[in-house]
Amino acid sequence: MKEVKKRTFPLHYAPGKELFQIVVKLSDEPGSYSSILELLSSKVNLIGTTTYSLSDGTAMFSGFAESIVKGQGPKDLEKLIDASKAAMEVVVASGKDGLLVDTFHTGIVVDDEDYMLFRRDGLTHMFDHVAKTLGSGGEALLYQEGYTLSQRNAEDMFNLLGSERVKAQVGVLRRLLSAQGWGVLSSKTSEKDGSFSVEVRDCFECSEGAKSRTGCNFMRGYLTGAVEKVYGFTAVSTEVKCVLKGAPACVFSITQKKL
């Protein structure tokens, strides 16, 4: 199956449609999730759903949906779901003028860490503004910020998995960046000198184009910091290909600094 970008649903716009956000706290009984889906199957068309476990052993179901029953409202759906043994609590909110916004969740949590969504083109333009305002100093700042962030992230991963396991699972862990929308990473290691070549397809830093930057210095800093932290040597990095310069993908060369 071909890889795709993950879809999340903070909002949905469908003019002329009756829209609902359905949030259900589920019991830990087997089949709870499927029983809710069965209840809803004849009432709404589910556009997107999310389920996740809570620390108390229960789970949450959240879905964006379009009504397929004329005249039904949020209270009708609440009454329907509330009658199920699987449902512990139910909240149904309706959209307005074809616009539905998630009014239940207040952020994103990944392994007890707070995350946030940020538009890629917004971040790209922010980086552009830094480089335009500060010139070469802006490029250096972006590199340093990427480097510092990767060092912190690597340290957190060390604390979670241990340094040896991190080193052994580098190939798997780089998929984290892909899953989070940074780009699709692949790497090669030279057996001759231990240098790294990292290709990033759909690199977030330049995916929307740029007018003021010479390359992906934030990403270069991030990769450099990660390599140094994991392998324990001082590295020198160069972006040898970049989408901003017409290449199909960004390619970074990372080598050990000679003393």
C-alpha positions in Angstrom: 0.0 0.0 0.0 1.3 3.4 -0.9 2.3 5.8 1.9 -0.1 8.7 2.5 -0.2 11.8 4.6 -2.1 11.3 7.9 -5.4 13.2 8.0 -6.6 15.0 11.1 -9.8 16.9 11.6 -9.6 20.2 13.5 -12.1 21.6 11.0 -14.3 20.6 8.1 -16.2 22.7 5.6 -19.0 21.3 3.5 -21.5 24.0 2.4 -25.1 22.8 2.5 -24.3 19.8 4.8 -25.6 19.2 8.3 -22.4 18.5 10.2 -21.7 17.0 13.7 -18.8 16.3 15.9 -19.5 13.2 18.0 -17.4 12.6 21.1 -18.0 9.4 23.2 -16.2 8.2 26.3 -16.2 4.4 25.9 -16.2 1.6 28.4 -13.4 -0.9 28.4 -15.7 -3.7 27.3 -14.7 -5.6 24.1 -16.6 -4.4 21.1 -17.4 -1.0 22.5 -16.0 0.9 19.5 -17.6 -1.3 16.9 -21.0 -1.0 18.7 -20.9 2.8 18.4 -20.0 2.6 14.7 -22.9 0.2 14.2 -25.3 2.6 15.9 -24.1 5.5 13.7 -24.0 3.7 10.4 -27.6 4.5 9.5 -27.6 8.0 10.9 -24.4 9.7 9.7 -21.6 9.5 7.1 -18.4 9.5 9.1 -15.8 11.8 7.5 -13.0 11.1 9.9 -12.6 9.5 13.3 -10.0 9.2 16.1 -9.9 6.8 19.0 -7.4 6.8 21.9 -7.1 5.2 25.3 -7.2 7.1 28.6 -5.2 6.4 31.7 -8.3 5.2 33.6 -8.7 2.3 31.2 -11.5 3.9 29.2 -11.2 5.2 25.7 -12.4 8.2 23.6 -14.0 8.2 20.2 -14.2 11.5 18.3 -15.7 11.7 14.8 -16.6 14.3 12.2 -19.8 13.4 10.4 -22.4 14.5 7.8 -26.0 13.7 8.6 -27.8 11.3 6.3 -31.2 11.6 8.2 -33.2 14.7 7.4 -34.1 16.8 10.4 -32.0 15.0 13.0 -30.1 17.2 15.5 -27.3 16.7 18.0 -29.7 15.8 20.8 -31.2 13.0 18.7 -27.7 11.5 18.2 -26.8 12.0 21.9 -30.0 10.2 23.0 -29.3 7.3 20.5 -25.7 6.8 21.7 -26.4 7.4 25.3 -28.7 4.4 25.3 -25.8 2.1 24.4 -24.0 0.1 27.1 -20.7 1.1 25.5 -21.2 4.8 26.0 -20.3 6.3 29.4 -20.5 10.0 28.3 -21.7 11.6 25.0 -21.3 15.1 23.5 -22.5 16.0 20.1 -22.0 19.4 18.6 -23.3 20.7 15.3 -21.7 22.8 12.7 -22.9 26.2 11.4 -23.3 27.2 7.8 -21.4 24.2 6.6 -18.4 24.8 9.0 -17.5 22.3 11.7 -14.7 23.1 14.2 -13.4 20.7 16.9 -14.7 22.3 20.1 -13.8 19.4 22.3 -10.0 19.0 22.1 -7.6 21.6 23.4 -4.3 20.3 21.9 -2.4 17.2 20.8 -0.5 14.8 23.1 2.1 12.3 21.9 3.5 10.0 24.6 2.6 12.5 27.3 4.3 15.4 25.4 2.3 18.4 24.2 2.3 18.9 20.4 0.7 21.5 18.2 -0.3 21.7 14.5 1.4 24.3 12.4 0.9 24.9 8.7 4.0 24.1 6.7 3.8 27.1 4.4 3.5 29.3 7.5 6.7 27.9 9.0 8.5 28.1 5.6 7.6 31.8 5.3 8.6 32.4 8.9 12.1 31.0 8.1 12.2 33.2 4.9 11.5 36.3 7.0 14.3 35.4 9.4 16.8 35.0 6.5 15.6 38.2 4.8 15.8 40.2 8.0 19.1 38.9 9.3 20.9 37.8 6.1 23.6 35.2 6.6 23.1 35.5 10.4 19.5 34.3 9.9 20.7 31.2 8.0 23.2 30.5 10.9 20.4 31.1 13.4 18.1 28.6 11.7 20.9 26.0 11.6 21.6 26.5 15.3 17.9 26.2 16.2 17.6 22.9 14.3 20.8 21.6 15.9 19.7 22.5 19.4 16.2 21.0 18.9 17.6 17.7 17.6 20.0 17.4 20.6 17.2 17.8 23.0 15.0 15.4 21.2 17.8 12.8 21.0 18.4 13.2 24.8 14.7 12.5 25.4 14.9 9.4 23.2 18.0 8.2 25.1 16.1 8.6 28.4 13.2 6.6 27.0 15.0 3.8 25.1 18.7 3.9 26.2 21.5 5.1 23.9 22.4 1.7 22.5 18.8 0.9 21.5 18.5 4.3 19.9 21.7 3.7 17.9 20.4 0.2 16.8 17.0 1.5 15.8 18.1 4.7 13.9 16.5 3.4 10.7 13.1 3.0 12.4 13.3 6.2 14.5 13.9 8.4 11.5 10.4 7.5 10.4 9.2 9.7 13.3 10.1 12.7 11.3 8.3 11.4 8.2 5.2 10.6 10.3 5.2 14.1 11.7 5.4 15.7 8.2 9.0 16.8 8.1 9.7 14.9 4.9 10.5 11.3 3.8 14.0 10.5 5.0 16.4 7.8 3.7 20.1 7.5 4.5 23.3 5.7 3.4 26.4 5.2 5.5 29.8 4.9 3.9 31.7 1.9 5.3 35.0 3.6 4.2 34.8 6.7 6.4 31.6 6.4 8.3 30.0 9.4 6.6 26.3 9.8 6.1 24.3 10.8 3.1 20.7 11.7 4.0 18.0 12.3 1.4 14.9 14.2 2.4 12.0 14.1 -0.1 9.2 16.6 0.4 11.4 18.5 3.0 9.1 20.8 4.9 11.6 23.6 5.0 11.5 24.2 1.3 8.3 22.4 0.2 6.5 25.7 -0.3 9.3 27.5 -2.0 11.5 30.3 -0.6 12.8 33.6 -1.8 15.3 34.6 0.8 17.1 31.4 1.8 20.0 29.6 0.3 19.0 26.1 1.5 17.5 24.1 4.3 19.7 25.1 7.2 17.2 24.2 9.9 17.0 20.7 8.6 20.8 20.5 8.1 21.3 21.6 11.7 18.7 19.1 13.0 20.4 16.2 11.1 23.8 17.2 12.3 22.8 17.5 15.9 21.1 14.1 15.7 24.2 12.4 14.2 26.5 13.9 16.8 24.3 12.9 19.7 23.8 9.4 18.6 27.3 8.6 17.3 29.3 10.7 19.7 31.5 12.7 17.4 31.7 16.3 16.1 30.3 16.5 12.6 30.5 18.7 9.6 27.5 18.9 7.3 26.7 20.2 3.8 23.5 20.3 1.8 24.7 19.0 -1.6 21.3 19.2 -3.3 18.3 21.2 -2.5 14.8 21.7 -3.9 15.3 25.4 -3.7 18.1 25.0 -6.3 16.0 22.8 -8.6 16.8 19.3 -7.3 14.0 16.8 -6.9 15.0 16.2 -3.3 17.3 17.6 -0.6 20.5 15.7 0.1 22.8 16.3 3.1 26.3 15.0 3.5 27.4 14.6 7.2 31.0 13.6 8.0 33.2 13.4 11.1 35.2 16.5 11.7 38.9 15.9 11.4 41.0 17.0 14.4 
